[in-house]
Amino acid sequence: MKAKARISEISANPKRPRVGAWKDCEREFARLVHGRRIGILGKADVETDGWSFEVKARKKTPAFMARSMAQAVSGVRGDRRPAVIVHQKNDSYSAALVVLRLEDFLAMEREKDAE
């Protein structure tokens, strides 16, 4: 009985994300990229014809990432798009992460489809 009370307390806590919030995030992302939510632990969260996505829902974007993207956005000239490259020291450059805003990624995909 105590376990049931504890679960309802957790669900009612506004500071804690509700159970399934990450699933909602995956579903919305799948809708936005015209993909399919897989949702199997250890596999891709969302897949499209050309992409396999791992979707992470966080309360707040890591500060260094937000600052880096803001710097990339402010440095854009002309019709270029901002991107952040995250390279881990002593790691291969081919393993670096490329971070794009979703709006820019979707625009690139639309342009590719129009070709």
N, C-alpha and C positions, 0 to 999 in steps of 0.2 A: 504493500500500500504506500509506503514511504517513497518508493521509486516513482510511482505515478505522480505523486504530489510534486516531487522534484522536477520531473519532466515538464509539468505544466508551469512551474515557476520559471524554468529556463525559457520556455516559449513566450512567456509574458514579459520577459525582461527586454525593454526597448533598446538597451545597449548591445544586446547580443543578437546577431542576425538570426532570422527565423530559419527553421529547418527547411532546406530546399531552396534557399535564396540563391545559392551557387548554381542550382539546376536552372532557375529562371534566367540567370545571367547567360548560361550556355545556350538556352533556347532562344533568347533574344539575339545573341551574337549569330547563331545559326540562321535566324531569319534575315538579319542584316546582310550576311554574306551569301545568301541563297544556298546555304549548306544544309547538312543533315547532322543533328545531334546524335552522337554515338553513346556517350555517357557511360562507358564501361571503364572501371578503374584500371589504370595502367595502359589504357589505349588512348587514342586521340579523343578529345571532347567533341570536336566538330570537324567534319570533312566536307570539302567541295571537290570538284573535278580535279583541281590542280593543287590543293592545299590540305594540310593536316594541322589542325589548330589545337593547342592546349590553352584553355581559357582560364584565367585566374581572376577571381573577384576579390578585391581588397577594399577595406574600409577607406584607405587612403593610398594614393600612389606614393612609392618611396620618394623622399624629398629630392635626392640627387637626380632621379629620373625626371621629375617634374621640372626642376631647374634646367636640366640639360635640354629638354624639349622646348622650354621657353626660350632658351638661348638659340636653339636651332631655328625656331619660328621667327625670332626677331632678326636673324641673320639672312633670311630668305630674300633673294633678289629676283625680280622678274617672275617668270612662271614656274620657278623651281619649287620643289616640295621639301619640307624639312624632314630630316631623319637623324636619329641618334645612334652612334656606334658604341657599343659597350665591349671593350676588350679587356680580358683578364691578363694581368702581368704574367709573363712566362708561358702563356698559352699560345696556341697557333692562331694567327690572324684569321684563318678560315673558320675558326670556331667563335669568332666575335658575334655578338648579337646585334641585329639591326632592328631598331624600334621605330615604327611609323605611327602616326595618328590614324585611327580607323577611317576617317573621312578621306585622307590621302590615299590609303590603300584601296578603298572602294573606287575612288576616281581613277586610279591606275588600272584596276580591273575592268572598269567600264571602257576605258580607252583601248585596252587590249582586245576586248570583245568587239569593239567597233571596227577594228582593223580587218 
